[in-house]
Amino acid sequence: AVPVASGDVSVSLKHADSIKLSDQGEFQRILDRLDHDRAALTQEQTGYLHYLQAWQAAYRGDYHASDAMVGELLEKSHDTTVLFRTKVLKVNTLAERSRYEEAFQLESQLLARLPEITDADARGQALVIAAYLYEEAGQYDLAFDYADQVFKESPGPYSCKAEHARLAALYKSGRLEGIDEQFRKGIEICTEAKDPLYSNGIRFYMASLALQRGHAEDAIRLLEGNYASVTHSNYQMLISEFDALLAEAYMSTGQLAQAKRFALQVVDQSTRNEYAESLSIAYRVLYLIEKQQGHLDKALVYHEQYMLANKGYLNAVNARALAYQTVQQQLAAKKLQIDTLSKQNEILRLQQNLDRKATENSRLYIILLVTVLAFIGFWAYRIKRSQLRFMRLARRDGLTGIFNRQHFVNEAELQLQYCRKSGREACLVLIDLDHFKAVNDNYGHAVGDRVLKRAVAACHAHLRSTDIFGRLGGEEFGIVLPECTLEQVLSRAERIRRAIVEVVRGDAVDDICVSASFGVASTARSGHDLRQLLIHADDALYQAKREGRNRVSVSDGRAKPRLGTVGAATGSVQ
Ligand SMILES: Nc1nc2c(ncn2[C@@H]2O[C@H](COP(=O)(O)OP(=O)(O)OP(=O)(O)O)[C@@H](O)[C@H]2O)c(=O)[nH]1
C-alpha cells in the first residue's frame, strides 16, 4: 500500500467524520483504508480513528465492540476533544440500551465541563445529545433550551440534529400549532445539511401526525416515498419505526397483507430493542389482523406479546423520566453536600483567622506586659539606686566619705548594745587635729581639706572591718573598736597618731606640720553607754591637749570638771 501523508490522514478523518451519517459506504471505506495504514498515523490521528470506529460499532448496534473501544480510548487518550466526544458517544450508547441513569449522570458531567470545550463538533454533539436525552425524559423545555443553544453557537452541521430533537419534543409534548410548517423547515435544514437520516426522522413524526389526524393515505405516501432512503441508512431503529407506522397505516386503510408484512419486519428486527414503541405497535397490528381474520389462537399469542412489549415500552418511558429525576436529585444532593462542605470550610477558615488573631492579640498582650514590667523594673531599679545613693549620702560625710556624726552614733550604739549583751569589751577613741585653725589660716581651706582627707586615710589604714569610724565635727573623729582591750587600743591609737604625723608631713605643701590628740575610753571603765563613753573619751582628749597635744590619753572612767571642751563629741549624742 502507498503510505499516507499525515496531512491527508487528518483531512480524511475529518471528511469521514462529516459523512458518517450521510454516506455510510464511503465512511466505511475511509476507515478501512486508514486502519490498514494505521502504523503511519500519529498518536492523535490514531485516537481520532478509534473514536470513529467506536462510533461505527455503536451505530451498527455492536455495543460490545463499541464499549471496548470506548473504554480503551477513555483510558489511553490524552486528547481532550477525543476524550470528550468519546464520552458523548458513551452517553448515546447508554441511552440506546436504556441505561438512562448512567447516561444522565455522564451527560451532567459533560455539560458541567462544556465551558472548557472549544471544539465545535464536541460542543455540538454534547448539546444535541442533551436535547435528545431531555426530550426522551419528557423534559421538553430543557430539550428546547439545548436545541436553541446549538442554533446559536453552531448553525452548521448540528442544526439539523438539534432541529430534529426540537421537533420530536414539540410533537411529543402536543404543541402542534404551526407544526406542519416547522416540519417542512426542519426537512429543509436537514436536506441542506445532507443528513437524510434526520430528514426521515422528521418525516416519521409528520407521518405519525397524519395518521393521528386520520390521514392514513398521506402517512403511507410519505413513508413509502422515503422508505428506500431509510433502509439505505442502515439505522435499524428508524427502519423499525417506519415499518411499524406503515403497518399501522396500512391496517387502518384495510390493506392487511401490507400491514402484516411491515409488522412482521419489525418483529424480525426486534432483538436489539425489545422495549421500543415500534415493537409494541407491530404486535398490536398483528394481534388485530389475526383477530379480524378469525385466527383467535394467533391473535391471543400476539396480544400477549403486545401486552408485554407495550408494558416494556411504557416501563422504559417511565424509567427515562425516573432516571432523569434520580440524577437531578443526586446532583442536588451533591450540590448541597458541596455547599455544606464549603460552608464548613468557610467556618473553619474564619475560626482559623480568629485563632490567629487571638494568638496575635495574646502575643501583643505579652509584649505589652513585658514592656510594662521592664519599664516598672527599670524605674524600680533607678528609684532603688537613687534611694541607695541618698541613703549613702545621708550616712556619709561629704568630704572624707566616712560615717557622718549621726550615722556614727547609730552604729556605735548598736555595736555597744551588742557588746553589752554578749559581755564583750569595746573602746572609744576620739581624735582631734591639733591647731588645725592655723593650717587653714596659713595654707588656705583647700589645703585644710586635703589634710583632713589624708588624716582619715591614715586612720583607715589601721582599722579593722568591724571598727566604726566617723567624723564627729570639723577636725574631730571618733572610732568604736569592739572586742578590743585597752592595751590593744592604746597601741593602735599610738600607731594611728604616728601615721597622721607621717602622712601629713608627706604632703606637697612645705613645712606643714599636723598632729592629732587622742582621748580613749573603755567599756571596762566607763560602761557600755555611748554618752558616758563620749564624755570620758572627751575628758581624756582634753587632757591630751592640755598636756601638750600629739599624744594619747586614757580616761580612768571618772568625769573631770573643766572649763570647756575641746571637741563636739559629747554634744553629738543628743
Ligand atoms: N579646711 C577645713 N577647716 C575646717 C573644717 N571644719 C572645721 N574647720 C576648721 O577647723 C578649725 C578648728 O579650730 P579650733 O576649734 O580653734 O581648734 P584648733 O585650731 O585645731 O586648735 P586645738 O584644737 O586647740 O589644737 C577652725 O578654724 C575651723 O574653721 C573643714 O571641713 N575644712
The ligand as a Tripos MOL2 file, in Angstrom:
@<TRIPOS>MOLECULE
LIG
   32    34     1     0     0
SMALL
NO_CHARGES

@<TRIPOS>ATOM
      1 N1         39.6970   73.2730  105.9470 N.pl3     1 LIG1
      2 C1         38.7430   72.9810  106.8020 C.ar      1 LIG1
      3 N2         38.6960   73.5120  108.0020 N.ar      1 LIG1
      4 C2         37.7150   73.1680  108.8890 C.ar      1 LIG1
      5 C3         36.7050   72.2900  108.5540 C.ar      1 LIG1
      6 N3         35.8290   72.1330  109.6290 N.ar      1 LIG1
      7 C4         36.3130   72.9370  110.6100 C.ar      1 LIG1
      8 N4         37.4680   73.5610  110.1970 N.ar      1 LIG1
      9 C5         38.3230   74.4750  110.8980 C.3       1 LIG1
     10 O1         38.9750   73.8330  111.9680 O.3       1 LIG1
     11 C6         39.3820   74.8270  112.8680 C.3       1 LIG1
     12 C7         39.2060   74.3130  114.2740 C.3       1 LIG1
     13 O2         39.8440   75.2570  115.0870 O.3       1 LIG1
     14 P1         39.7970   75.2000  116.6050 P.3       1 LIG1
     15 O3         38.4820   74.6510  117.1150 O.co2     1 LIG1
     16 O4         40.0730   76.5920  117.0790 O.co2     1 LIG1
     17 O5         40.9240   74.2510  117.0710 O.3       1 LIG1
     18 P2         42.4360   74.1260  116.7100 P.3       1 LIG1
     19 O6         42.8550   75.2750  115.8670 O.co2     1 LIG1
     20 O7         42.5760   72.7830  115.9970 O.co2     1 LIG1
     21 O8         43.1860   74.0830  117.9950 O.3       1 LIG1
     22 P3         43.2080   72.8740  119.0430 P.3       1 LIG1
     23 O9         42.0410   72.0070  118.7960 O.co2     1 LIG1
     24 O10        43.0550   73.5630  120.3290 O.co2     1 LIG1
     25 O11        44.5030   72.2180  118.8230 O.co2     1 LIG1
     26 C8         38.5040   76.0350  112.5350 C.3       1 LIG1
     27 O12        39.3620   77.0600  112.0320 O.3       1 LIG1
     28 C9         37.5300   75.5730  111.5080 C.3       1 LIG1
     29 O13        37.2290   76.5920  110.5980 O.3       1 LIG1
     30 C10        36.7280   71.7130  107.2590 C.ar      1 LIG1
     31 O14        35.8820   70.9150  106.8520 O.2       1 LIG1
     32 N5         37.7390   72.0890  106.4280 N.ar      1 LIG1
@<TRIPOS>BOND
     1     1     2 1
     2     2     3 ar
     3     2    32 ar
     4     3     4 ar
     5     4     5 ar
     6     4     8 ar
     7     5     6 ar
     8     5    30 ar
     9     6     7 ar
    10     7     8 ar
    11     8     9 1
    12     9    10 1
    13     9    28 1
    14    10    11 1
    15    11    12 1
    16    11    26 1
    17    12    13 1
    18    13    14 1
    19    14    15 2
    20    14    16 1
    21    14    17 1
    22    17    18 1
    23    18    19 2
    24    18    20 1
    25    18    21 1
    26    21    22 1
    27    22    23 2
    28    22    24 1
    29    22    25 1
    30    26    27 1
    31    26    28 1
    32    28    29 1
    33    30    31 2
    34    30    32 ar
@<TRIPOS>SUBSTRUCTURE
     1 LIG1         1 GROUP 0 **** ****
